Amino acid sequence: MEVVVLPTPEDCGHVVADVVTAAVEAAPGGVTIGLATGSSPLLAYRTLIARHEAGLRFDHVTAVLLDEYVGLPAGHPESYREVIRRELTDAVGIDPARVHGPDGSAPDPLQAARDYEALVTSVRPVAVQVLGIGANGHVGFNEPGSSLASRTRVKTLTEQTRADNARFFDGDVAAVPRHVLTQGLGTISEAEHLVLVATGAAKAAAVAGAAEGPVTTSCPGSVLQLHPHVTLVVDEAAASGLQRAAYARYVLTHKLAEQGW
């Protein structure tokens, strides 16, 4: 795992955008990118939009989303398919037919999970999977207790996660669905490159657990320690709980150009 500690959230957004840009440019014949929603990747997406406006092409990109709420009707403004459309894919010209997410409005959520697992498998390899992390260590919507080998399935959100996400529902916790469809930790881990971005002091404990704690279902993000190619991009506030932050800064300063991300 490469831990990249940077001064500001904006710096973090640029590095995540650099990773995605490199993958897009390296495969002009077609590439699959995994996208996360939430606040963590927004600055990276804004950077990618600016690069598209400057000439970066995304017409050959297929996008797969990590998760979706169960029970929100298609087109609901807080469904993750709509969120990612607003935040990134429409602005960079990815064909909507190539943007895939779990069907949270399906009459049978369990079958919808199986169907989405099969779809993600069919569009592999996922070259880069962008990730955020919740304050309780969840990745995707894999809450604490999730199997490290789990596949796409229905999960029940913790009350903490619902409270954290209420800001997207005008502060109304009751409006936040209790259930979600999410790629499992095993599914996520099959991407070639995992890039997790976290900013702010509220994420410091989760970042420390994911990067330096034991590999445990109590911190789902710790599954990243088992992956051969992970870039953990954090600002100084999110890095405040890392015991090896000074070494991470040292490594970044002396990194060989040939190593890339």
C-alpha positions in Angstrom: 0.0 0.0 0.0 1.3 3.4 -1.0 0.2 6.1 1.5 0.3 9.6 0.0 0.0 12.4 2.5 -0.7 15.8 1.0 -1.3 19.2 2.4 -4.9 19.9 1.2 -8.0 18.1 -0.1 -7.4 19.8 -3.4 -4.0 18.2 -3.7 -5.6 14.8 -3.0 -8.2 15.4 -5.7 -5.4 16.1 -8.2 -3.6 12.9 -7.4 -6.7 10.7 -7.7 -7.4 12.4 -11.0 -3.9 11.7 -12.1 -4.4 8.0 -11.5 -7.7 7.9 -13.4 -6.2 10.0 -16.3 -3.3 7.7 -16.7 -5.6 4.7 -16.9 -7.9 6.4 -19.5 -5.0 7.5 -21.6 -3.2 4.1 -21.5 -6.2 2.3 -23.0 -7.7 4.3 -25.9 -9.4 1.1 -27.1 -11.5 0.9 -24.0 -11.2 0.8 -20.2 -13.4 0.2 -17.2 -13.2 2.6 -14.3 -14.9 2.0 -10.9 -16.5 5.1 -9.5 -17.5 6.0 -5.9 -20.1 8.6 -4.9 -20.1 10.7 -1.7 -18.1 13.8 -0.9 -14.6 12.2 -0.9 -14.0 11.9 -4.6 -15.7 15.2 -5.7 -12.5 17.2 -6.1 -11.0 14.5 -8.2 -14.1 14.5 -10.4 -14.0 18.3 -10.8 -10.4 18.0 -11.9 -11.3 15.3 -14.4 -14.1 17.5 -15.8 -11.5 20.3 -16.3 -9.2 17.9 -18.1 -12.0 16.8 -20.3 -12.7 20.4 -21.2 -9.0 20.7 -22.1 -9.1 17.6 -24.4 -9.1 14.4 -22.3 -11.4 11.9 -24.0 -13.8 9.6 -22.1 -15.9 8.2 -24.9 -14.1 4.8 -24.6 -14.7 4.5 -20.9 -17.1 2.1 -19.2 -18.0 3.1 -15.6 -19.2 0.8 -12.8 -20.6 2.1 -9.6 -19.9 0.7 -6.2 -23.4 0.8 -4.7 -27.0 2.0 -4.7 -29.8 2.6 -2.2 -32.6 0.0 -2.2 -36.1 1.5 -2.7 -35.3 4.8 -4.3 -37.2 5.1 -7.6 -35.3 5.3 -10.8 -34.3 9.0 -11.4 -34.5 9.9 -7.7 -32.0 12.8 -7.3 -30.1 11.0 -4.5 -29.9 7.6 -6.3 -26.2 7.1 -7.0 -26.7 6.6 -10.7 -28.2 10.2 -10.8 -25.5 11.5 -8.5 -22.6 10.2 -10.6 -24.3 11.5 -13.7 -24.5 15.0 -12.2 -21.0 14.9 -10.7 -19.0 13.4 -13.5 -20.2 11.1 -16.3 -22.5 13.6 -18.2 -19.8 16.3 -17.9 -17.0 14.2 -19.4 -19.2 12.6 -22.1 -19.4 9.0 -21.0 -22.3 7.3 -22.9 -25.1 6.7 -20.3 -25.4 3.2 -21.7 -21.8 2.6 -20.5 -22.5 3.7 -16.9 -23.6 0.8 -14.8 -24.9 0.6 -11.3 -27.0 -1.8 -9.2 -30.7 -1.6 -9.7 -32.0 -0.4 -6.4 -35.6 0.0 -7.7 -35.8 -3.7 -8.8 -38.7 -5.7 -7.3 -36.2 -8.4 -6.2 -33.1 -6.8 -4.6 -31.4 -10.1 -4.0 -31.7 -11.0 -7.7 -30.6 -7.4 -8.6 -27.4 -8.0 -6.5 -26.7 -11.3 -8.4 -27.3 -9.6 -11.7 -24.9 -6.7 -10.9 -22.2 -9.1 -9.7 -22.4 -10.8 -13.1 -22.3 -7.5 -14.9 -19.2 -6.3 -13.1 -17.6 -9.6 -13.9 -18.4 -9.2 -17.6 -16.8 -5.8 -17.9 -13.6 -6.6 -16.1 -10.8 -5.8 -15.7 -11.6 -2.7 -13.7 -8.4 -0.8 -14.2 -8.9 1.7 -11.4 -11.5 1.6 -8.6 -12.0 4.9 -6.8 -13.0 4.5 -3.2 -13.9 6.5 -0.2 -14.1 5.4 3.4 -16.8 5.9 6.1 -16.0 7.1 9.6 -16.7 3.5 10.8 -14.3 2.1 8.2 -16.9 1.0 5.6 -15.8 0.8 2.0 -18.6 0.8 -0.6 -21.5 0.1 1.8 -19.7 -2.8 3.4 -20.4 -2.0 7.0 -18.3 -3.4 9.9 -18.8 -7.2 10.1 -18.7 -7.6 6.3 -16.8 -10.6 5.0 -13.5 -9.7 3.5 -14.4 -12.1 0.6 -18.0 -10.8 0.2 -19.6 -10.4 -3.2 -22.3 -8.0 -4.4 -25.3 -8.3 -2.1 -27.9 -6.4 0.0 -26.6 -4.8 3.2 -28.4 -3.0 6.1 -26.9 0.3 6.9 -25.8 1.2 10.4 -27.6 4.1 12.1 -24.3 6.0 12.0 -24.0 5.7 8.2 -27.7 6.8 7.8 -27.0 9.8 10.0 -23.8 10.6 8.1 -25.7 10.5 4.8 -28.7 12.5 6.0 -27.0 15.6 4.7 -27.8 14.4 1.2 -31.5 14.2 2.2 -32.0 17.7 3.7 -30.9 16.4 7.1 -33.7 14.0 7.4 -32.4 10.7 8.7 -35.8 9.0 8.2 -35.5 9.6 4.5 -32.2 7.7 4.2 -33.0 4.1 3.0 -32.0 1.4 5.5 -30.9 -1.0 2.8 -28.4 -0.9 -0.1 -26.9 -2.9 -2.9 -23.2 -2.9 -2.7 -20.2 -4.6 -4.4 -18.6 -6.8 -1.8 -15.1 -6.4 -0.5 -14.1 -9.5 -2.6 -15.7 -7.9 -5.7 -14.0 -4.6 -5.1 -10.6 -6.3 -4.5 -10.6 -7.7 -8.0 -9.9 -4.3 -9.5 -6.3 -3.9 -10.7 -5.7 -0.7 -8.8 -7.6 0.6 -5.7 -7.4 4.3 -5.0 -8.9 5.4 -1.8 -9.2 9.1 -1.0 -10.0 10.5 2.5 -9.9 14.0 3.8 -10.7 15.7 7.1 -10.1 14.8 10.7 -13.4 12.9 10.9 -11.8 10.2 8.7 -8.5 9.9 10.7 -9.5 6.9 12.8 -10.9 5.0 9.8 -7.8 5.7 7.7 -5.5 4.6 10.5 -7.4 1.4 11.0 -7.5 0.7 7.2 -3.8 1.4 6.7 -2.1 0.3 9.9 -4.5 -1.7 12.0 -5.2 -5.4 11.9 -6.9 -6.9 8.9 -10.4 -7.4 10.4 -14.0 -7.3 9.5 -14.4 -4.7 12.2 -12.7 -2.2 9.8 -13.7 -3.2 6.3 -11.2 -0.8 4.8 -8.4 -2.9 6.2 -9.0 -5.4 3.3 -6.9 -2.9 1.3 -3.8 -4.3 3.0 -4.3 -7.6 1.1 -4.3 -6.0 -2.3 -1.1 -5.8 -4.4 -1.8 -2.2 -5.8 -3.4 0.3 -3.5 -2.9 4.1 -3.3 -4.3 5.7 -0.2 -4.5 9.5 -0.7 -5.1 11.6 2.4 -4.7 15.1 3.5 -2.9 16.1 6.7 -6.1 16.0 8.8 -7.1 12.5 7.7 -3.5 11.3 8.2 -3.3 12.6 11.8 -3.8 9.1 13.2 -1.2 7.4 11.1 1.9 6.3 13.0 3.9 6.1 9.8 2.9 9.4 8.3 6.4 10.8 8.5 7.7 7.8 6.5 5.0 8.2 3.9 6.0 11.8 3.4 9.6 10.8 3.1 8.8 8.1 0.5 6.7 10.6 -1.6 9.6 13.1 -1.5 12.1 10.5 -2.7 9.9 8.5 -5.1 11.4 7.4 -8.4 9.6 8.9 -11.4 9.5 5.5 -13.0 7.3 4.2 -10.1 4.2 6.2 -11.1 1.2 5.7 -9.0 
